């Protein structure tokens, strides 16, 4: 407990909230690396996962799906720090690229695998009904498969972003900014308050991400497929006959940092 | 009218699902495709809306080869109901029903108004409109499935075991209401089932398939029960064929008296074309004879 109290006083030290080493600057740097890496990850992995999941028919699509999923899963075993050092050696340091490479490599698997699995696991009867009523392939994907798979897809996105945020601290190892600075610099100065302060900030950011996704889930996931709703949605249950279903807390047993390292 | 001419479906692995099928499905009636699993009845159904493409032969709807029509366009004009209803879990009941109108580009208001109208038509409480499929019972879900297929008022409905996932009592109720609905709508309905009782109850014409996709017999229920074409059909009809036939006549009688009361409604089922209304008369007479014989 003492460590936490001490680090709390660290938050109140002069200059902590302003200047180039102030919390706002470091936070923005951290968010900038993280969101950039996340955006690139999503741009690569999400369409790939959706399309591969949709094209489940045919041997070629199945083989491609298997290949991509296997490599995605293998990529999970890559040591992030090692990849960072490698990226630094192979590209000109100081640039953003070295830090983006390991973060993206880390985040692609959850996004890709969840999007693929989510779409692929959509009940065949739903696809059959959708096609049988005259939806084109794209319409089946956009109007049926995507919304039904949305909870799993969001779970993948959330896991990816939380992993990125908690891992982006390593940017400090290669001379970049972000919240990792407090940890790395604190370590070299034996300043445990700084290290704890940095860690707390990363944790708070991860929790905020979790909350942001909870809000997002309420906005984009239909109550009909919300995991928290399903258990309650029993036939004959005298709930609201009209209007939106009751407020659902996207309750999950896992801790806020379930996805972080 | 839907016509199959020399239709064969052979899969790449050599399995023959449908074997040289010639079949004429009359407009405005219920035609039931029945048979054991693996007999090609569902494949036959799915060739009508191009969910399956035949290897040989042609399928025509009102004289038009279905292969000449874009699949999505074709399917939007044909109602489709499947087992377990296949309702979209993320859409409310009203939006599920309005699926095809939305695809056809109707405006939302009109599509929803139509959906509400259909809910009433199939006996669903409008209070359910904003619920999600998981909140409905199996029987209610099947009603939504039927309403959804009817939404754009297609002349043809394809129904693949639509009532087989519900319990027998609910199923009987759904069948009755389905017949009542069909009396008003007079759609061309192709109905797949593995249940011969359901086939006899609903069908104006019954096509019995045997494994390997061979059409064993195509006849009216009465003809089928009275004169099964071969041993396979006899076996498929089962030992209770006589009882089924009696029950069938009893239903006809009941409908006839009901028809007399409401002014000729029985004609809708007994047939509005000449040949079939004769059948009803014969059947009633024959049925009486049988009953008398049984009593002796």
Interface residues (C-beta under 8 A of the other chain):
Chain A: X125 X126 X128 X129 X130 X131 X132 X133 X134 X135 X136 X139 X144 X147 X148 X150 X222 X223 X224 X225 X229 X230 X233 X234 X235 X236 X237 X239 X241 X242 X243 X245
Chain B: X49 X51 X71 X72 X73 X74 X75 X76 X77 X80 X82 X83 X84 X85 X86 X87 X88 X89 X90 X91 X92 X99 X100 X103 X127 X128 X129 X130 X131 X132 X133 X134 X135 X136 X137 X138 X140 X148 X149 X158
